Amino acid sequence: MNFRIKFVILILCTLPFFGISQEMLTGIAQNTAIVKAAKKGLPTRSATALKLPFVDDFSNYTGYPNPSKWFDRQGYVNRGFAVYPPTIGVVTLDALNEYGQVYAHASRNTFPADTLTSNLIRLDSNFTLNRRMQVGDSLYLSFYYQPGGGSQNADAGGWEIVGDTPEHSDKLVLEFGYATGNIVFAGFSYGEYVIEEGQYYSAGDSVENPFFPGTYYVFESDAYSGQTILIPADSLFEEEFVWNEVWSTFGCNMRDWIVENPLQYFKQVMIPITDEQYFRDNFQFRFRNYASLDQDAWTSSNIVGWSSNCDQWNIDYIRLGLNRTQNDLYPNDVAFVSPSISSLTEYQSMPWNQFRASDMITQFHNDLSNLSNSTKNTYFTFSIVKNHQQTIYISPLNNENATPYYPNGLHTYVNHAAPSLPIEYVYDNADSAVFTITHVFGMAGGNDVCMSNDTSVFEQKFYNYYAYDDGTAEAGYCLLSDMAVPHSYLAVKFTLAEPDTLQAVRFWFNHAHNDENVAPFTLMVWDDNNGLPGNVLYELPAQLPDFEDNYLDFVSYYLDEPLPVSGTFYVGFYQNHDIQLNIGFDQNNDARGKFFYKTAADWYESFYKGAPMIRPVVGKSFDHSSVKPYNNLTDIKIYPNPTHDRLYIETETDVEEFHYQILNVYGQCLEAGQLQGKELSLAPYANGIYFVKLFSNDQSVKTEKIIKH
């Protein structure tokens, strides 16, 4: 697992030292799209064996792999992690399980991670010729793959990379397999056995197994009266499978591919199936990835929550069919490559009442490709529908030849790749509006083998907030200061067309390993000072990243009173510690020049391509009195600070019970337990900086930086 940080050396003339301050990107420890999908229930697998051809280019859906084709639910179908895929949408294998969480067995050593297994496929018969399958039927499986950690700009270095590059020891594997029909022993189920009163067993002692009379259980360690142990209760059997590795590749870097060939963002693999053992009615193939967490890299940089998504492989356009050859590399297909863009010049979304005609783009941008090996006559059109019911524009149908991607690159005909937007949205005094923009790029005259990748849709939302991001986090954004007394600020810039009132600020906080990012911050609002944050307009201290809903959405932090704002203003946060808050970071929309950070005396533009997921909410007042305030814990005090030994906790809230954690400056938990008497001792620890976290029964949290001297 790699991580990327940008160092900015600040020499402070007024202080007898200098510090190294940095912004950084981390992986994400939770895939919210998959977590949300899992909460709705896992998809039902198909029990019917499939017939050829088998094709999936992952272009018309996201989330779990299509259960009508795929047996597993661990891959993530998305449009955000791949760079220039053959067609829009890929399936990504990474270090997160089917519930969107880092695998429990993940470690620094290489471990098996995701598996993508096809449903049963009928390879016993050639149904076209109505006979058994034969080697001469020329059966091939093909697919494209790309290691994570790529960029559309080959010269951009780490600042524009999306995803994480697998290390050389990591691996992507393709296997062929089938069930043999045999039943084999798979292990035991276990039952609880309570040691009787007065009994004591030492390691090596044995007791008759009550679940298997005549057999004995041998204790591996001492056991005492009243203790419950697990003893084998029943034998488990399962269907026997044969799996054979037919292809694999070790971790590699996509940028090396681009040096070889500037069009080679993905590589295609062709696998012939000539072994007759696979000519059966229950054939399956599966992709597996082997990943590794680089704990040393994270902890050596004082980055908490190092256990996160990593070592990604993007797979696209999987085809299994008859009558193919080793040279069958070019499907008769034209397709979208990347998602459609916003129709706004600056934002992905903005308030409807703040919209002006000048906010609209004059041209769209489409990444389009002809995957075949011959020039194709193609057409393009797009339509705009307001509020899901009123068609306000349909562009004329425009035809033009598209040359093959190899060796010509993407289709760049201006009326297809950069069509004009000749109309303007009209504000109608409503509270909100949604415009659905549907782009269609197809092959004239038919014969397109996959039409699902010919359409791309973008929903232009005008609600009560501004957004540079698209609502999906590919990474986490953090600030870190090596100053003796850290002070870090993040500010995101927005410009109003007319004066308005700021009601709230919405933050997306990524889930971090063991909630290490639950640390206090101050919500900040600034005015503008020549393109940088200026005077402070508002502060809301003692806030915490919300964790009540598993980090599945933006959290709204409401201002005490609506704040009048006009012109350009900035929203963000201030932190006086080095715990990384881990703001969601959208790497597919570029807001550079719109967000700034400060870890010493001066503000700096970010180096990273992307957008912090922070959204100001403006507009008319609304009643949020019934909304639970998020973690405003100014009524809890931990003192004295600094301290030589003893800490005391004082609170005005009606809390019957606290649990606590004491952490060092690296986020490592040194001590945890239930608070006794509302006081703590730091006597066992050396002088230095520590963090004390308090947890109450309703999961509210207080985090305080403590100096021991």
C-alpha positions in Angstrom: 0.0 0.0 0.0 1.4 3.4 -1.0 0.5 6.8 0.5 1.1 10.2 -0.9 2.1 13.3 1.1 3.2 16.8 0.0 5.8 18.5 2.3 5.9 22.3 2.5 8.9 23.6 4.5 8.0 26.8 6.4 10.9 28.8 7.8 9.5 31.0 10.6 11.8 33.9 11.1 10.1 34.9 14.4 10.7 31.5 16.0 13.9 29.6 16.9 12.9 26.6 14.9 11.3 25.6 11.7 8.7 22.9 11.1 7.6 20.7 8.3 3.9 20.9 7.5 2.0 18.8 5.0 -1.3 17.9 3.5 -1.8 14.3 2.7 -4.2 11.8 1.1 -5.0 8.5 2.8 -6.9 5.5 1.7 -10.5 5.0 2.8 -11.3 2.4 5.5 -14.9 2.0 4.4 -16.7 1.9 1.1 -20.0 3.7 1.9 -21.7 2.6 -1.4 -21.2 -1.0 -0.4 -22.1 -0.4 3.2 -25.4 1.2 2.2 -26.1 -1.6 -0.3 -25.4 -4.2 2.4 -27.8 -2.5 4.8 -30.5 -3.0 2.2 -29.8 -6.7 1.9 -27.3 -8.7 -0.1 -28.4 -9.6 -3.7 -29.8 -13.0 -4.4 -27.5 -15.2 -6.5 -28.8 -16.9 -9.6 -29.2 -20.7 -9.4 -29.5 -21.2 -13.1 -26.4 -22.0 -15.1 -25.6 -19.5 -17.8 -25.1 -20.1 -21.5 -22.6 -18.5 -23.8 -21.7 -15.8 -24.6 -20.8 -14.4 -21.2 -20.2 -10.6 -21.3 -20.0 -7.9 -18.6 -18.5 -4.5 -19.2 -19.9 -3.0 -15.9 -21.2 0.0 -17.8 -24.9 0.3 -16.7 -24.8 -0.3 -13.0 -22.7 0.3 -9.8 -22.3 -1.3 -6.4 -22.3 -5.1 -6.2 -21.5 -7.2 -9.3 -24.7 -8.2 -11.2 -26.0 -11.3 -9.3 -27.4 -12.8 -12.5 -23.8 -13.2 -13.7 -21.6 -13.2 -10.5 -21.6 -15.4 -7.5 -19.5 -13.2 -5.2 -20.3 -9.8 -3.8 -16.8 -8.6 -2.9 -15.9 -6.6 -6.1 -17.0 -3.0 -6.3 -18.6 -1.9 -9.6 -17.8 1.8 -10.0 -16.9 4.7 -12.3 -14.4 6.5 -10.1 -11.3 4.4 -9.5 -10.2 3.5 -13.1 -8.3 5.8 -15.5 -9.5 5.6 -19.2 -11.1 2.2 -19.1 -12.2 0.5 -22.3 -15.8 1.4 -21.5 -17.5 3.4 -18.8 -17.5 1.5 -15.5 -15.2 -1.2 -14.1 -15.2 -3.7 -11.2 -12.5 -3.0 -8.6 -10.9 -5.6 -6.4 -9.3 -4.2 -3.3 -8.8 -4.7 0.5 -12.5 -4.2 1.5 -15.0 -7.0 2.0 -18.5 -7.4 0.8 -19.7 -5.2 3.7 -17.4 -2.4 2.7 -15.0 -2.9 5.6 -11.3 -3.7 5.6 -10.8 -7.5 5.9 -10.5 -8.6 9.5 -7.5 -10.8 8.5 -5.7 -7.9 6.6 -2.1 -7.5 7.6 1.3 -6.3 6.4 1.9 -9.7 4.9 0.2 -10.6 1.6 -3.3 -11.9 2.3 -6.2 -13.1 0.1 -8.7 -10.3 -0.3 -11.5 -10.0 -2.9 -12.9 -12.7 -5.1 -15.0 -12.2 -8.2 -16.5 -15.6 -9.2 -18.8 -16.2 -12.1 -22.1 -18.1 -11.7 -22.2 -21.6 -13.2 -21.7 -21.6 -17.0 -22.7 -24.4 -19.4 -19.6 -25.5 -21.2 -20.8 -29.0 -21.7 -22.6 -28.3 -24.9 -22.2 -26.2 -28.1 -25.9 -25.1 -28.2 -25.5 -23.5 -31.6 -24.5 -26.8 -33.2 -26.5 -28.9 -30.7 -23.6 -31.2 -29.7 -21.0 -31.5 -27.0 -18.3 -28.9 -26.6 -15.1 -29.6 -28.5 -11.6 -28.0 -28.4 -12.1 -27.0 -32.0 -15.0 -24.7 -31.0 -12.3 -22.2 -30.1 -13.4 -21.1 -26.7 -11.7 -18.0 -25.3 -12.0 -15.8 -22.1 -10.7 -12.2 -22.4 -10.6 -9.3 -20.1 -8.9 -5.9 -19.5 -7.1 -5.1 -16.3 -5.4 -2.1 -14.7 -3.5 -1.7 -11.5 -4.7 1.1 -9.2 -2.9 4.3 -8.6 -3.1 5.8 -12.1 -3.7 9.3 -13.5 -5.0 10.8 -16.8 -1.9 13.0 -16.8 1.2 10.8 -17.1 3.5 13.7 -16.1 1.5 14.7 -13.0 3.2 12.4 -10.5 1.5 11.6 -7.2 -0.7 14.7 -7.1 -3.3 13.4 -9.5 -3.2 9.6 -8.8 -6.5 7.9 -8.2 -6.4 4.7 -6.0 -3.5 2.8 -4.7 -0.9 0.9 -6.6 -0.3 -2.8 -5.7 3.2 -3.6 -4.5 5.2 -6.1 -6.5 4.4 -8.8 -3.9 0.7 -8.3 -4.4 -1.0 -10.3 -7.1 -4.1 -10.6 -9.3 -5.0 -14.2 -10.2 -7.5 -15.8 -12.6 -8.6 -19.4 -11.9 -10.8 -21.9 -13.7 -12.8 -24.4 -11.6 -15.8 -26.6 -11.1 -17.5 -28.6 -8.4 -16.5 -32.3 -8.5 -19.8 -33.6 -7.1 -18.0 -35.1 -4.1 -18.7 -34.2 -0.5 -15.6 -33.6 1.7 -14.9 -32.8 5.3 -14.7 -29.1 5.9 -14.2 -28.8 9.7 -16.3 -28.7 12.8 -19.1 -26.7 14.3 -18.6 -26.0 18.0 -20.8 -26.2 21.1 -20.4 -24.5 24.5 -19.2 -26.6 27.4 -19.4 -25.1 30.9 -16.9 -26.4 33.4 -18.7 -27.7 36.5 -18.3 -26.2 39.9 -15.2 -27.3 41.7 -13.5 -28.5 38.6 -10.1 -27.2 37.4 -8.1 -28.3 34.3 -4.5 -27.7 33.5 -3.1 -27.5 30.0 -2.8 -31.1 28.7 -5.7 -32.4 30.8 -8.6 -34.0 28.9 -12.4 -34.4 29.4 -14.8 -36.6 27.5 -16.5 -34.7 24.7 -20.3 -34.6 25.5 -21.1 -34.0 21.8 -19.0 -37.0 20.6 -19.2 -39.8 23.3 -16.1 -41.8 23.4 -13.8 -39.0 22.3 -11.9 -36.6 24.4 -11.1 -32.9 24.4 -7.6 -31.9 25.4 -7.1 -28.5 27.1 -4.5 -26.2 25.5 -4.5 -23.8 28.5 -5.7 -23.7 32.1 -9.5 -23.7 32.6 -11.5 -22.9 35.7 -15.0 -23.6 37.3 -17.8 -21.7 35.6 -15.7 -21.0 32.4 -17.3 -21.7 29.1 -15.2 -23.3 26.4 -15.9 -24.3 22.8 -15.7 -28.0 22.0 -16.2 -29.7 18.5 -19.9 -30.5 18.3 -20.5 -31.7 14.8 -18.6 -32.5 11.6 -19.1 -30.1 8.7 -19.0 -31.3 5.1 -19.1 -29.3 1.9 -19.1 -29.7 -1.9 -15.6 -30.3 -3.3 -14.2 -27.7 -5.8 -11.3 -27.9 -8.1 -9.6 -24.5 -8.8 -6.6 -24.2 -11.2 -4.6 -21.0 -11.7 -4.5 -20.2 -15.4 -3.1 -16.6 -15.3 -1.6 -14.2 -12.8 0.3 -10.9 -12.6 2.2 -9.3 -9.7 1.7 -5.7 -8.6 2.8 -3.2 -11.2 2.5 0.5 -12.0 0.2 1.8 -14.8 2.5 4.7 -15.4 5.2 2.2 -16.7 2.6 1.0 -19.2 2.1 4.5 -20.5 5.9 4.9 -21.1 5.7 1.7 -23.3 2.5 2.9 -25.1 0.7 6.3 -24.4 -2.6 4.6 -25.1 -2.1 1.6 -22.8 -4.1 2.5 -19.8 -5.5 -1.1 -19.7 -4.0 -4.3 -20.9 -6.1 -7.1 -22.5 -5.6 -10.8 -21.7 -6.8 -13.7 -23.9 -7.1 -17.1 -22.4 -8.0 -20.2 -24.6 -10.0 -22.9 -22.9 -8.6 -26.2 -24.4 -8.6 -28.5 -21.4 -11.6 -30.8 -21.7 -11.9 -31.1 -17.9 -13.7 -27.7 -18.1 -16.3 -28.8 -20.7 -19.0 -29.4 -18.1 -22.3 -27.9 -17.0 -20.9 -26.2 -13.9 -17.8 -24.4 -15.1 -16.8 -21.3 -13.2 -14.0 -18.7 -13.4 -12.9 -16.4 -10.7 -10.5 -13.4 -10.2 -8.7 -13.1 -6.9 -6.5 -10.4 -5.5 -3.8 -10.7 -2.9 -3.1 -7.4 -1.0 -0.9 -6.2 1.9 -1.2 -3.3 4.4 2.0 -1.3 4.8 1.6 -0.5 8.5 5.2 0.7 8.9 4.7 3.3 6.2 1.7 4.8 8.0 2.8 4.7 11.6 6.2 6.0 10.8 4.5 9.1 9.4 2.3 9.5 12.5 -0.8 8.8 10.4 -3.5 7.2 12.4 -6.1 4.8 11.0 -3.5 3.4 8.6 -5.6 0.3 8.0 -7.5 1.3 4.8 -8.4 0.4 1.3 -5.3 -0.4 -0.9 -3.8 -2.5 -3.7 -6.6 -2.1 -6.2 -7.1 -3.8 -9.5 -9.6 -2.6 -12.0 -11.1 -5.1 -14.4 -13.3 -4.4 -17.4 -15.0 -5.9 -20.4 -15.0 -9.6 -19.6 -16.0 -11.8 -22.5 -16.3 -15.6 -22.7 -17.4 -17.0 -26.1 -17.0 -19.5 -29.0 -15.4 -19.1 -32.3 -12.8 -16.7 -31.1 -9.0 -16.5 -31.8 -6.0 -15.1 -30.1 -6.4 -12.0 -32.4 -10.0 -11.4 -31.4 -8.9 -8.3 -29.5 -11.3 -5.7 -30.9 -15.0 -6.0 -30.1 -17.4 -4.3 -32.6 -18.3 -1.6 -30.0 -18.3 2.1 -29.6 -18.7 3.4 -26.0 -18.4 6.1 -23.4 -15.2 5.9 -21.4 -15.8 8.3 -18.6 -18.9 9.7 -16.8 -20.6 12.9 -18.1 -19.6 16.2 -16.6 -21.6 18.9 -14.8 -23.2 21.6 -16.9 -21.9 24.2 -14.5 -18.5 25.8 -14.8 -17.5 25.7 -11.2 -19.7 23.3 -9.2 -21.3 19.9 -9.3 -24.3 21.3 -7.5 -25.4 24.8 -6.4 -28.4 26.6 -4.9 -31.2 27.2 -7.4 -31.7 30.8 -6.2 -28.0 31.6 -6.7 -27.8 30.2 -10.2 -27.1 32.6 -13.1 -26.7 31.9 -16.8 -23.0 32.7 -16.5 -22.6 29.6 -14.3 -23.3 27.3 -17.3 -20.7 25.8 -19.4 -20.7 26.4 -23.2 -19.5 22.9 -24.1 -19.7 19.5 -22.6 -16.7 17.1 -22.5 -17.1 13.4 -23.4 -14.5 10.7 -23.5 -15.5 8.4 -26.3 -13.9 5.3 -27.9 -14.2 3.0 -30.8 -13.0 -0.4 -29.6 -13.1 -2.1 -32.9 -10.2 -2.3 -35.4 -12.0 -0.4 -38.2 -13.6 3.0 -38.7 -17.2 3.2 -37.6 -20.0 5.5 -38.6 -21.3 6.9 -35.2 -24.0 9.2 -34.1 -24.4 11.5 -31.0 -27.3 13.3 -29.3 -28.2 14.5 -25.9 -31.4 15.6 -24.1 -32.2 17.6 -21.0 -35.3 16.9 -18.9 -36.3 19.2 -16.0 -37.6 17.7 -12.8 -38.0 14.3 -14.4 -40.9 15.3 -16.5 -40.4 18.3 -18.7 -38.2 17.9 -21.8 -36.5 21.2 -22.5 -34.0 20.3 -25.1 -33.1 17.5 -27.6 -30.0 18.1 -29.7 -30.0 17.2 -33.4 -28.6 13.8 -34.3 -25.0 14.2 -35.5 -23.1 11.6 -37.5 -19.4 11.2 -37.9 -16.8 8.5 -38.5 -14.9 7.3 -35.4 -11.4 5.8 -36.0 -10.2 2.9 -33.8 -8.8 3.6 -30.4 -5.7 1.7 -31.3 -3.7 3.4 -32.7 -5.6 6.7 -32.9 -6.8 7.3 -29.3 -10.1 8.6 -28.1 -12.8 9.9 -30.6 -12.3 13.7 -30.6 -14.8 14.9 -33.2 -16.0 18.1 -31.6 -19.7 17.7 -32.0 -19.5 14.3 -30.2 -16.6 14.9 -27.7 -17.3 18.5 -27.0 -20.9 19.3 -28.0 -22.2 22.8 -27.5 -24.9 23.6 -24.8 -27.0 26.1 -26.7 -29.7 26.7 -24.1 -29.8 28.3 -20.7 -31.6 27.0 -17.5 -34.3 29.5 -16.4 -34.7 30.1 -12.7 -38.4 29.8 -11.8 -38.5 30.9 -8.1 -38.8 27.4 -6.9 -36.8 26.0 -4.0 -34.9 23.5 -6.1 -34.6 22.0 -9.5 -33.1 18.9 -11.2 -32.0 18.6 -14.8 -31.3 15.1 -16.2 -28.9 15.3 -19.0 -28.7 12.1 -21.1 -25.9 11.6 -23.7 -26.1 8.9 -26.3 -23.1 7.8 -28.5 -23.8 4.9 -30.8 -22.9 3.0 -33.9 -25.0 3.9 -36.9 -26.5 1.0 -38.8 -26.5 -1.4 -35.8 -24.1 -4.3 -35.2 -22.9 -2.8 -31.9 -22.2 -5.8 -29.7 -22.8 -3.9 -26.4 -25.2 -1.0 -26.4 -25.4 -0.6 -22.6 -22.2 1.5 -22.7 -23.6 3.9 -25.3 -25.5 6.1 -22.8 -24.2 8.4 -20.0 -26.5 10.3 -17.7 -25.7 13.2 -15.3 -28.2 14.7 -12.9 -27.7 18.4 -12.5 -29.0 19.3 -9.0 -29.9 22.7 -7.8 -30.7 22.3 -4.1 -29.7 24.5 -1.1 -25.9 23.8 -1.1 -22.8 24.3 -3.1 -20.7 21.3 -4.0 -17.4 20.8 -5.9 -17.6 17.1 -5.2 -19.8 14.4 -6.7 -20.7 12.8 -3.4 -18.2 9.8 -3.6 -14.9 9.7 -1.7 -12.0 7.9 -3.4 -9.6 9.0 -0.7 -9.3 10.9 2.6 -7.7 14.4 3.0 -5.8 15.3 6.1 -3.5 18.0 7.5 -0.5 17.4 9.6 1.8 19.9 11.3 5.2 19.1 12.9 5.1 22.4 14.8 5.6 22.1 18.5 2.1 23.7 18.9 0.1 22.5 15.9 -2.5 24.8 14.4 -4.0 23.7 11.1 -6.8 25.2 8.9 -8.6 24.1 5.8 -10.8 26.6 3.9 -13.0 26.0 0.8 -13.9 29.0 -1.3 -17.4 29.8 -2.6 -18.9 32.8 -4.4 -22.4 34.1 -4.2 -24.3 35.9 -7.0 -26.3 37.8 -4.4 -26.2 38.1 -0.6 -27.6 35.2 1.3 -27.6 33.5 4.7 -25.3 30.6 5.7 -27.4 28.1 7.6 -25.1 25.1 8.0 -21.9 23.4 6.7 -22.1 19.8 5.6 -18.9 17.6 6.1 -18.2 14.1 4.9 -15.9 12.4 7.3 -14.4 9.1 6.2 -14.6 6.2 8.6 -11.1 5.5 10.1 -9.7 2.4 11.7 -10.9 2.3 15.4 -12.4 5.8 15.0 -8.9 7.4 15.3 -10.2 10.5 13.5 -12.7 11.3 16.3 -11.0 14.5 17.5 -12.3 18.0 18.1 -12.3 20.8 15.5 -13.7 24.3 15.2 -16.1 25.0 12.3 -14.9 28.2 10.6 -16.2 30.8 8.2 -14.0 33.5 6.7 -14.5 36.5 4.3 -12.3 37.0 1.3 -8.9 38.8 1.3 -7.6 39.0 -2.3 -8.4 35.4 -3.1 -7.4 33.9 0.2 -9.4 33.5 3.5 -9.5 36.8 5.4 -11.3 37.8 8.6 -13.0 35.2 10.7 -16.8 35.6 10.4 -17.9 32.8 12.5 -16.5 30.0 14.8 -18.3 27.0 16.2 -15.8 25.2 18.6 -15.8 21.7 20.1 -17.2 19.8 17.2 -16.4 16.2 16.4 -16.6 14.0 13.2 -20.0 12.3 13.5 -19.9 8.6 13.8 -23.5 7.8 14.7 -24.6 6.6 11.2 -21.4 4.8 10.3 -20.1 7.7 8.1 -22.7 7.0 5.4 -23.5 10.5 4.5 -22.8 14.2 4.9 -23.2 15.5 8.4 -24.8 18.9 8.8 -23.3 21.2 11.4 -25.9 24.0 12.1 -24.8 27.5 13.0 -26.2 28.9 16.2 -27.8 31.7 14.1 -28.0 32.2 10.3 -25.0 34.1 9.2 -25.4 36.8 6.5 -22.8 36.3 3.7 -22.1 38.0 0.4 -19.6 37.8 -2.4 -16.8 35.3 -1.8 -16.6 33.5 1.5 -14.8 30.4 2.8 -16.0 27.5 5.1 -13.8 24.9 6.7 -12.2 24.0 10.0 -9.5 24.6 12.5 -7.7 22.0 14.6 -5.1 22.4 17.3 -3.8 18.8 17.2 -2.3 16.3 14.7 -5.0 13.7 14.6 -6.0 13.4 11.0 -9.8 14.3 10.7 -9.9 12.5 7.3 -12.3 14.5 5.2 -13.7 12.7 2.2 -11.9 13.6 -1.0 -13.4 13.3 -4.4 -10.6 12.6 -6.9 -12.6 12.8 -10.0 -13.4 16.5 -9.9 -10.7 19.1 -9.7 -11.2 22.0 -7.2 -7.6 23.0 -7.0 -7.5 26.8 -6.6 -10.7 26.6 -4.6 -9.4 25.1 -1.3 -6.5 26.2 0.8 -4.7 25.0 3.9 -2.6 26.7 6.6 -0.4 25.0 9.1 1.8 28.0 10.0 1.6 31.7 9.1 0.5 31.5 5.5 -2.3 30.0 3.3 -1.3 27.7 0.5 -3.2 26.2 -2.5 -3.5 22.5 -2.4 -1.3 20.4 -4.7 -3.8 17.6 -5.0 -6.3 17.1 -7.8 -9.7 16.7 -6.2 -12.3 18.2 -4.0 -12.7 18.1 -0.2 -16.2 17.0 0.6 -17.4 20.2 2.4 -20.6 21.9 1.4 -22.1 25.2 2.7 -25.9 25.3 3.0 -27.5 28.7 2.2 -30.9 30.1 1.7 -34.0 30.8 3.8 -34.2 29.9 7.4 -35.6 26.5 8.3 -36.4 24.8 11.6 -33.7 22.5 12.8 -34.6 22.5 16.4 -35.6 18.8 16.3 -32.2 17.9 14.8 -29.8 16.5 17.3 -26.7 18.7 17.5 -23.6 16.8 16.5 -21.1 16.3 19.3 -21.1 19.8 20.9 -19.3 18.9 24.1 -18.2 22.2 25.5 -19.8 21.2 28.9 -17.3 18.5 29.5 -14.0 19.6 31.1 -10.8 17.7 31.6 -8.2 19.4 33.8 -5.6 20.5 34.8 -3.8 20.8 31.6 -0.8 20.7 31.7 -0.6 18.1 34.4 2.0 16.3 36.4 -0.1 13.2 37.1 -3.8 13.4 37.9 -6.6 14.4 35.5 -10.2 15.3 36.6 -13.4 15.1 34.5 -16.1 17.6 35.1 -19.5 17.6 33.3 -22.9 19.2 33.5 -24.5 16.5 31.5 -26.5 13.7 33.0 -24.1 10.9 32.2 -24.0 7.9 34.5 -21.0 6.1 33.0 -17.9 7.0 31.0 -15.4 4.9 29.2 -12.1 6.3 28.3 -9.0 5.8 26.1 -5.5 7.3 26.6 -3.6 7.6 23.3 -0.1 8.8 22.4 0.6 11.3 19.6 0.7 8.5 17.0 -2.9 7.5 17.8 -1.9 4.3 19.5 -4.2 3.3 22.5 -2.1 3.0 25.7 -4.9 2.4 28.1 -8.7 1.9 28.0 -11.5 1.0 30.4 -14.4 2.3 32.4 -13.8 5.5 34.3 -13.8 5.2 38.0 -14.5 8.3 40.1 -14.2 10.6 37.1 -10.5 10.9 37.3 -7.5 9.5 35.5 -3.8 9.1 36.2 -1.0 9.7 33.7 1.7 8.6 36.3 2.7 5.5 34.3 3.6 7.5 31.2 6.6 9.7 30.3 6.4 13.4 29.9 4.9 14.4 26.6 1.6 14.9 24.7 -1.3 12.6 25.0 -5.0 12.4 23.9 -7.8 11.5 26.3 -11.0 10.2 24.7 -14.2 9.9 26.7 -17.2 7.8 25.5 -20.6 7.9 27.1 -23.4 5.4 26.8 -25.1 7.3 24.0 -21.7 7.3 22.1 -21.0 11.0 22.4 -17.2 11.6 22.6 -14.9 14.1 24.1 -11.3 14.2 23.0 -8.7 16.5 24.7 -5.0 16.9 24.1 -3.1 16.7 27.4 0.4 17.8 28.1 2.2 15.9 30.9 5.3 17.6 32.4 
